[in-house]
Amino acid sequence: MEEKTQRQDVPNYFKRLKAQNGLQTIVVREFEKADNLKVQQIFYDGMMEMVADTAFRGLRHHPESLLLYTAMAVVCFVITMCWWVIGLVPSIVLYGRYFYSRRVIHRYLEHTMSRDMGDIEGFYNKSPDSCLWVAVLDGKVVGIVAAVGRQKPRGAVELQRMSVDRSCRRRGVGMALGLKVVEFAVTHRYSSVVLGTTAYKPTAHLLYQRLGFHCVGFTNGYGTPDVRLDLLERIFYRMCHHHYKLNVSNSKITENGQH
């Protein structure tokens, strides 16, 4: 009886949040064929933002990379005995990180376009345990999110592909999309929602925490799925993959969004 009450609290909280935070103008609905180009554009733009995020903001999160780049500068100086090399190497490093981050992310985009994002209807509508939604604000599609049921870990649904148009951020779109996935998990009687993110922006992690997710671990030096890296890409492209989880059946969302 207690578990049933907890499951009912999530949709009720979703309705209260819409009324309290002005989300009544945001409509989250299932993907339609006419949304295809806009959805792909939002996903593409969101992934391309990861280039600078990975290359520059991510650098300070990888001390092993900083140590390697310092060693490269020292070796170059010893070989050339030119002081200007010390100033040149950091510029080369930053360019290399941007170039190889862009190249790897482009390959990942090509991979996703050959799979789910190239056939959204066929991939997400083939099973009742998967779905892709769009957020509509003022008549325009401004955000996307997907849910895919997983056998392992048992009873978990994975939140995927969340992205919001840059011009519509900080307006509750991400919260509305995240809550739709939680509602999906409750309706389909999953015990938890899991997600992985390589974003370094604090706002992304804050959103997941506001939704009730807890970080359960991370993988340093994470490789982009289904993308094989050559030596230079391994040197200049480094990611930290954070793992988040929300236990739906064992938690209760209260009015202020906390568990």
Secondary structure, 3 states (H helix, E strand, C coil): CHHHHHHHHHHHHHHHHHHHCCHHHEEEEECCHHHHHHHHHHHHHHHHHHHHHHHCHHHHHCHHHHHHHHHHHHHHHHHHCCCHHHHHHHHHHHHHHHHHHHHHHHHHHHHHHCCHHHCHHHHHCCCCCEEEEEEEECCEEEEEEEEEEECCCCCEEEEEEEEECHHHCCCCHHHHHHHHHHHHHHHCCCCEEEEEECCCCHHHHHHHHHCCCEEEEEEECCCCCCCCCCHHHHHHCCCEEEEEEEECCCCCCCCCCCC
